[in-house]
Structure formats: structure tokens, C-alpha cells
Amino acid sequence: MGSYALPGPAARRKVRGLLLALAVGVLGAATAVAAPPPAHAAESTLGAAAAQSGRYFGTAIASGKLGDSAYTSIASREFNMVTAENEMKIDATEPQRGQFNFSSADRVYNWAVQNGKQVRGHTLAWHSQQPSWMQNLSGSTLRQAMINHINGVMAHYKGKIVQWDVVNEAFADGNSGARRDSNLQRTGNDWIEVAFRTARAADPSAKLCYNDYNVENWTWAKTQAMYNMVKDFKSRGVPIDCVGFQSHFNSGSPYNSNFRTTLQQFAALGVDVAITELDIQGASPNTYSAVVNDCLAVSRCLGVTVWGVRDMDSWRSSDTPLLFNNDGSKKQAYSSVLNALNNGDGGGGPDPEEPGDGTAIKGVGSGRCLDVPNASTTDGTQVQLYDCNGRSNQQWTQTDAGELRVYGDKCLDAAGTGNGAKVQIYSCWGGDNQKWRVNSDGSIVGVQSGLCLDAVGTGTANGTLIQLYSCSNGSNQRWTRA
């Protein structure tokens, strides 16, 4: 938790196939239609309902409340994942340098396991809730203390924790997109990378997550800074497996419908995503169900954790932000979440790490397919027409956001908005120049430009380049699924 504002992936059903909605008369070819997911009986608890789609629905547990039978009754019945609220943080687990104390953390862990729950670890490296001895360190001494702390805690729980929040809240608030100025940051800009590499060596079986708040809105500078860090880590082989979005929604940091885009964009980098500390000021049923549906829409979303059981257990109790009232009764928001979980199919489109999972797009005039030359993955490569061959550089998947993806993480991208603008591939980032309307007349229109996907010069030969151009209903601007 900020001081402010699991089932394995194989269990998740994957819904595959291109979602292009072209009319049958335009297709000119038989098209496979994905079968609907099998029906299932509605479950009566949050954890069981989430498990239907291979996800979890968890809560934060405080060791001091495990003697409260009303608290434990709800927690045991409803949730299938547990995060220790404070008991696994630095000040709790290493109160004196080199002297670890896991008594409170073990109480939470043991209760969870005895009640059939999995456990998320929270958190190993953080600027806040450091014991005084750590606050007084700096430079290489602090760096080594961080490494020693990670090794000590992870050794104690090796093989027992499914996800660890390795680093928590390392980016600054506001519009700078900068790292937070903390004692850990001042040990060197590579401190986060070092933490993740240390954690991987300490427990190779745990998913390693970066966790932060106010990063749910895709347009915010803090979100983009976190995205760029994860993208860099993935490109260099830094061992990051997942990203946690705290999701403390309130009047100062409200829910925005582009949260789904945020989850999709991070998942496209090849990491899992999780909603780790959810609470919503006023517990709006609509907002709660929207957040859950956002997770259900993204195949790599592992699950949702609410930050507390009843309102009285919340760090923001005056905001009444949770699913249960103080007396333990269920709110309307509880029903909206349960219904969303029961109605979800665990889909979210193709797994972004599985290229070739889409469908070819064939030009009506040419009979040739939309193709990335030489199977390039380089940003800025202009697409072309080429003989259809079924390979991954011709397999396009339309996402719920309207993107046309190839290789899982590259989007069909307009390099401009005027006639003749190059149509290329580019790393997906959620811009309107990467969103397309697929129309019943066979045209594919850029959302930003309003112009059509066009084969240059009405060309039909191999190598004919693709551009944007004013829509004319010509055969060089109409497309089918091959």
C-alpha cells in the first residue's frame, strides 16, 4: 500500500482470433467464427467467481485483526489471495539491521495458507516504512543493505509467495515523469534493476512485480514513465514479470475508462498485470464493476486485490471505499463485482506473446496480403502488399481498443494524417493514429485521420506500399479476411 493516495497462466482461458467485423458479402471467403466460452454456474463468493476465469480476487489482511471473527469469517469465505497489509514491509521484517523478525508476517501467511489462500508479498524495496537504521544509510552502504534485505526476506519465504512487489512507488507524483527523489534513488539510477535481479536470484519461482499508484490513467506522465521503464527492462532482459496498479480511486485520482488501455499496453510488453490495492471512494457499484471488467478484458490480468475487508478496516475508512460495511454486510458494489466476475469469460483477446494468432488481411483489388517486409519488427517499417503466406508478419489481430496488432506488440500505425501518409508498424502505445475502424464496405479507416488504408497508385504487385488516402471505395481500399 502507498502511504497515500494464483493460478498459473495456463489456467486462464485464452480467447483467440481476429475480431474484424467485415460483412460476409465483402469477405468473399469462408471465415471461422470462434465458439462462445462454455457456460458456467454463477458462483456465490468473489474468489470462486474470479477463479472461473483463472483469476483471483484477494484482500489485504492485518495480523492484528485475525482475532476478530467477523473479519476472518468474511475474509476466509470471500477471497482466494492474501496480501499482508504492513507485516512484510521493511520496518516489520528487519527492525534492526541484519536481524529479521517474521512473527507478524508469518501469522498472516499461516492464516492464509491454512484457509486455502495464496499470498502476494508486499514489499521489498520502498522509500517509505523504512526502519530508522535504514533511513540513516546512504550510497553503497544503503545499496548493500537493500540487497541483503531482499535476500533475507525472500529466503524465508522461498517457494511460498506467488508474487512479490519487489519495488514500490519509485516514480514522482505530478507531471515530470521523473523518478522519486528518495534515499534509494540516490544510490544510483540502476537501483530498481539491481533489486529485480537480486530478487530473481533469491527466488526464481516467484513472479516479480513493480507496484505503484496514480499510474492507471494512460495519459499521465507517471504512467508513461513507468511504461518506459518496463519496456526498457524487457528489452534488456531485466527480470520483471508483472506490474501492479494500486488503483486507489478517489476525487483526486478518479477512475478513467482508459485504465483498460493502460492494462493492455503493459500486457503487450510481455508482462502480467494486477490490480493490487483497489479501493474506491464511496464504493460506486458502476466503478467497481468497470475496474473488474477491465481486468477480465485483458488476458494477462492476474486478478484483483481490494485493500481491506470492511470499511472500518480501510486506511481510508472515512471514504467508505470497500465492498463490506462496518457490520460486515455486503454493499451494492459487492453485487456488482460478483456479477461482473460471474459474467466474465476470462477472455481479453489473444495473448500478446503469441504471434501468428490473428488473421491475414487481403486486398480486394490485388488478392495479396497486408505484409510487414522481411518480417521486420523495427518501428517505422512501412507495410506493403505481398503474396499471402500465413506467416506471423501477415497475421493481424484487432483489439477491443481498435488496434490492428502484428507479432502481439506492434501496431498498424499512421505516420501522419494527410493523403500519402505512411502506414507502418510501431510499438503499441494507445494513440488514435494506431486505431482503426473496420467497415462493412471493406474499408479500413484511421480513427485519427478519417482516411482509408490504401495501396499506393492502385498497385497490385508484390511490394506495393500502403498509405492513407481519401476514401474512394476503390478496390485498392477494400480488404477481406483471407
Buried (B, 14 or more C-beta within 10 A) or exposed (E): BBEBEBBEBEEBBBBBBBBBEBEEEBBBEEBEEEEEBEEEEEBEBBBBBBBBBBBBBBBBBBBEBBEBEBBBEBBBEBBBBBBBBBBBBBBBBBEEEEEBEBEBBBBBBEBBEEBEBBBBBBBBBBBBBBBEBBEEBEEEEBBEBBBBBBBBBBEBBEEBBBBBBBBBBBBBBEEEBBBBEBBBBBBEEEBBBBBBBBBBEBBEEBBBBBBBBBBBBBEBBBBBBBBEBBBEBBEEEBBBBBBBBBBBBBEEBEBBEBBBBBBBBBBBBBBBBBBBBBBBBEBBBEBBBBBBBBBBBBBBBBBBBBBBBBBBBBBBBEBBBBBBBEEEEBBEBBBBBBBBBBBBBBBBBBBBBBBBBBBBBBBBBBEBBBBBBEBBBEEEBBBBBBEBEEBBBBBBBBBBBBBBBBBBBBBBBBBBBEEEBBBBBBBBBBBEBBBBEBBEEBBBBBBBBEBBBBBBEBBBEEEBBBBBBEBEEBBBBBBBBB
